[in-house]
Amino acid sequence: MTVAPEQMKQEAPPLEPQAALGRFERVQFPYKTLNGVDFEVAVIAPKTVVASAAKQDSPLLVHFHGGGLVMGTVLEPFFISLWPLELAENHNAVIISPSYRLMPEANGADILDDLKDFWDWVHKDLVALVKSKWSHITINLDKIAVWGESAGGYLALQSAFLFPEASIKAVMPQYCCMYTDLVEYQNGGVDDPEAHALLDKFVAGLKPGSVRVSSPFPENLNLVLAINRTRRHLEFFGSDERLSLGHALQVAEKIPPIWVMQGTEDRLVKKEAMDQMVARIRKAHPETPLLYSVQRGDHGFDTDHGLTEPYIAEGVEFIHKYWP
């Protein structure tokens, strides 16, 4: 069953994450420019930390936004969950969230190139830039954890698999199994002429070299739903082998601990696909600690869940063994 736009609007999450974001101070820095478009990184720190005069050695939480790699923006209030914000507050951590190229203007290989450029920027420029804004805060790059919802979870996992130079200590992806070689994720499309026509029209109207890095909800939600309904993911993703789970598991020498979560009633990312992904990771890298949290709920079920939710508390206890 495909989620209709009106359903997503009616099922909009409560305001807890938006209220929590108000407890952070925010700045933005570009990590690169392409065709005249700045790729921004949102940087937020708890206001209690910013207001303190004490020197602060802050762990880092890196967030990748969801939206099917087609929509979304940095720290999108509609998508982001409450629990990582509370986690950051508990540890005086700084959160950063990068923009990246979106499909169909870009393909999956382009997005991976953005990831590489982002991680290079993190280890080269982030510490000095944060100090230029908040002189008493030092980012500890030995204490990096990453998370992301949906497509953002996919990018969090890809960061851990493909970029060992990122020095990630823990990964917390949510309902994220978008790999090109996961049969359960790619199958199930329907022949919907209206959805196909919408996608074809959008692609036909693209200008060569166009770059899009932000589409706040609900902008381009119709594209996400059309791609999901027709299962035309591979057409826009591309065939770069780096996009597949098989390649990622083959090249990754050491994978950081993973806490992954999934809803049993997810209509956008099937639980069966996540089961398949988790099983393949465990088989290829049995030495990697992996906690798989399955809960009742649809896509985004955890948005308003805080640290006191029992399964969140269990997951955070698991993560605390490795971060910060």
C-alpha positions in Angstrom: 0.0 0.0 0.0 1.3 3.4 -0.9 1.1 6.4 1.4 -0.9 9.2 -0.1 0.2 12.8 0.4 -3.0 13.7 2.3 -2.4 10.7 4.6 1.1 11.9 5.4 -0.2 15.4 6.2 -2.9 14.0 8.4 -0.4 11.8 10.2 2.1 14.6 10.8 4.1 14.0 13.9 3.5 15.9 17.1 5.6 19.0 17.8 8.1 17.5 20.3 11.1 17.4 17.9 10.3 20.9 16.7 10.2 22.1 20.3 13.4 20.3 21.1 15.1 22.0 18.1 14.3 25.3 19.8 16.6 24.3 22.6 19.6 24.4 20.2 21.5 27.3 18.7 22.1 26.9 14.9 24.6 28.1 12.4 25.3 26.9 8.9 28.5 26.5 6.8 29.0 25.4 3.2 31.2 22.3 2.7 31.4 22.8 -1.0 30.0 24.6 -4.0 28.9 23.1 -7.3 27.5 25.0 -10.3 27.0 28.0 -8.1 25.0 26.0 -5.4 26.3 26.0 -1.9 26.1 22.6 -0.1 25.2 23.7 3.5 25.8 21.9 6.8 23.5 22.9 9.6 25.4 22.9 12.9 23.5 23.0 16.2 24.6 22.9 19.8 22.5 22.9 23.0 21.9 26.4 24.2 23.0 25.4 27.6 26.4 24.5 26.2 26.6 27.7 24.1 25.7 29.9 27.0 28.3 28.3 29.3 31.7 29.9 29.8 33.3 26.6 30.5 35.5 25.0 27.8 33.6 22.1 26.3 35.0 18.9 24.6 31.9 17.9 22.6 31.2 14.6 20.9 29.7 14.8 17.5 26.4 13.5 16.2 26.1 13.5 12.4 22.6 13.4 10.9 21.6 12.7 7.3 18.0 13.7 6.4 15.5 11.4 4.8 13.1 11.9 1.9 13.9 9.1 -0.5 17.0 10.9 -1.8 14.4 13.0 -3.7 13.2 15.5 -1.1 14.1 16.8 2.4 16.4 19.4 3.9 18.9 19.6 6.7 17.3 19.0 10.1 13.8 18.8 8.5 11.4 19.2 11.5 8.8 16.9 9.9 11.2 14.0 9.7 13.7 14.3 12.5 13.2 12.3 15.7 13.1 13.5 19.2 15.4 10.9 20.8 18.7 11.9 19.1 18.1 15.5 20.1 17.7 14.5 23.7 20.8 12.3 23.4 22.8 15.3 22.2 21.6 17.4 25.1 22.5 14.6 27.6 26.1 14.5 26.3 26.6 18.2 25.4 27.1 17.0 21.9 27.1 19.0 18.7 24.9 17.9 15.8 25.7 18.5 12.2 23.5 17.7 9.2 24.7 18.1 5.6 22.8 18.8 2.4 23.5 16.5 -0.6 22.3 16.3 -4.2 18.8 15.0 -4.7 17.4 12.8 -7.4 16.4 12.8 -10.3 18.7 15.7 -11.0 21.5 13.7 -9.5 22.1 9.9 -9.2 23.3 7.7 -6.5 27.0 8.0 -7.5 26.7 11.8 -7.3 25.4 11.5 -3.8 28.2 9.3 -2.7 30.6 11.8 -4.1 28.9 14.4 -1.9 29.3 12.1 1.1 33.1 11.8 0.5 33.4 15.6 0.2 31.4 16.1 3.3 33.5 13.7 5.4 36.7 15.3 4.1 35.4 18.7 5.2 34.4 17.3 8.6 38.0 16.2 9.4 39.7 19.2 7.8 37.5 22.2 8.6 34.7 21.5 11.1 36.7 22.0 14.3 38.0 25.4 13.3 34.7 26.6 12.0 32.8 25.7 15.1 35.5 27.4 17.2 35.1 30.6 15.1 31.5 30.7 16.2 31.7 29.2 19.7 35.3 29.7 20.9 34.8 27.5 24.0 33.5 24.4 22.1 36.0 21.9 20.7 34.5 19.1 18.5 36.0 15.7 19.5 36.4 13.9 16.2 37.3 10.7 18.0 33.7 10.6 19.2 31.5 10.5 16.1 28.2 8.7 15.8 25.8 9.0 12.8 22.1 8.5 12.3 19.5 9.2 9.8 15.9 8.4 9.0 14.9 6.4 5.9 17.2 7.6 3.0 19.3 9.3 5.7 19.8 6.0 7.4 21.0 4.6 4.1 23.5 7.4 3.9 24.6 6.8 7.5 25.2 3.2 6.8 27.0 4.0 3.5 29.3 6.4 5.4 30.2 3.6 7.8 30.7 1.0 5.0 32.5 3.0 2.4 34.4 5.8 4.2 36.6 4.4 7.0 38.4 7.7 7.1 35.2 9.2 8.7 36.2 7.4 11.9 32.6 6.6 12.9 32.2 4.9 16.3 28.5 4.0 16.0 25.6 4.0 13.4 21.9 4.5 14.3 19.9 4.1 11.0 16.1 4.1 11.0 14.0 2.1 8.4 16.8 2.5 5.9 17.1 -0.5 3.5 17.3 1.3 0.2 20.1 -0.8 -1.3 19.9 -1.5 -5.0 20.4 -5.3 -4.6 17.8 -5.8 -1.9 15.1 -7.7 -3.8 12.4 -7.1 -1.2 12.9 -3.3 -1.5 12.9 -3.1 -5.2 10.0 -5.4 -5.9 6.3 -4.6 -5.6 5.8 -1.8 -8.1 2.4 -1.3 -9.9 1.6 -0.1 -13.4 0.3 3.3 -12.5 0.1 5.5 -15.7 -0.4 8.7 -13.7 2.6 8.1 -11.5 4.8 7.2 -14.5 3.6 10.3 -16.4 4.4 12.5 -13.4 8.0 11.2 -13.2 8.5 11.3 -17.0 7.3 15.0 -17.1 9.6 16.0 -14.3 12.6 14.3 -15.8 11.9 15.8 -19.3 11.9 19.3 -17.7 15.3 19.0 -16.1 18.0 21.4 -17.3 21.4 19.9 -17.9 23.7 20.5 -15.0 20.9 21.4 -12.6 21.6 20.9 -8.9 19.0 20.6 -6.2 20.1 20.1 -2.6 16.9 21.0 -0.6 13.2 20.4 -0.9 11.5 21.0 2.5 8.5 18.8 3.2 6.1 18.5 1.4 7.8 19.9 -1.7 8.3 17.0 -4.2 6.5 14.5 -2.0 4.6 13.5 -5.1 7.8 12.4 -6.8 8.8 10.3 -3.8 5.4 8.6 -3.7 5.4 8.1 -7.5 8.9 6.4 -7.4 7.8 4.3 -4.5 4.6 3.2 -6.2 6.2 2.4 -9.6 9.5 1.0 -8.0 11.6 3.0 -10.5 14.3 3.5 -7.9 17.1 1.9 -10.0 16.4 4.2 -13.0 17.3 7.2 -10.9 19.8 5.6 -8.5 22.0 4.3 -11.4 24.1 1.2 -11.6 27.3 2.2 -9.7 28.3 -0.9 -7.8 29.0 1.2 -4.7 25.3 1.6 -4.2 24.7 -2.1 -3.5 24.8 -3.8 -0.1 26.9 -6.6 -1.5 29.7 -4.2 -2.6 29.5 -2.3 0.7 29.9 -5.5 2.8 32.7 -6.8 0.6 34.9 -3.6 0.8 34.2 -2.8 4.4 37.1 -4.2 6.5 35.6 -3.1 9.8 32.1 -1.9 10.5 31.2 0.1 13.6 28.4 -1.1 15.9 25.0 -0.7 14.4 21.6 0.0 16.1 18.9 -0.2 13.4 15.2 0.2 13.9 12.1 -0.8 11.8 8.3 -0.6 12.0 6.2 -3.6 11.4 3.6 -1.7 9.4 6.0 0.4 7.3 4.3 1.1 4.0 7.4 2.8 2.3 10.2 0.5 3.5 9.1 -3.1 4.0 10.1 -4.9 7.2 10.9 -7.9 5.0 13.6 -5.8 3.2 15.1 -4.7 6.5 15.1 -8.3 7.7 17.0 -9.2 4.6 19.5 -6.4 5.1 20.2 -7.2 8.7 20.7 -10.9 8.0 23.2 -10.1 5.2 25.2 -7.7 7.5 25.3 -10.3 10.3 26.4 -13.1 7.9 29.1 -11.0 6.2 30.4 -9.4 9.4 29.4 -11.5 12.4 32.0 -9.6 14.5 30.0 -6.4 14.2 27.8 -5.7 17.2 24.2 -5.1 15.8 21.0 -4.4 17.7 17.8 -4.7 15.6 14.8 -2.9 17.2 11.5 -3.8 15.7 8.4 -1.9 16.8 4.8 -1.6 15.8 4.2 1.4 13.5 4.5 2.9 10.1 7.4 4.8 8.4 8.6 7.4 10.9 7.0 5.6 13.9 9.7 6.9 16.3 9.5 10.6 15.5 8.1 11.7 18.8 9.8 9.0 20.9 12.2 10.2 23.5 14.9 8.5 25.6 12.4 7.1 28.1 10.8 4.8 25.5 11.9 1.3 26.5 13.3 0.2 23.1 15.0 3.6 22.8 16.5 3.2 26.2 17.8 -0.3 25.2 19.3 1.1 22.0 21.0 4.0 23.7 22.4 1.6 26.4 23.8 -0.4 23.5 25.3 2.7 21.8 26.8 3.9 25.1 29.2 1.0 24.9 30.9 2.6 21.9 29.9 6.3 22.0 30.7 8.8 23.3 
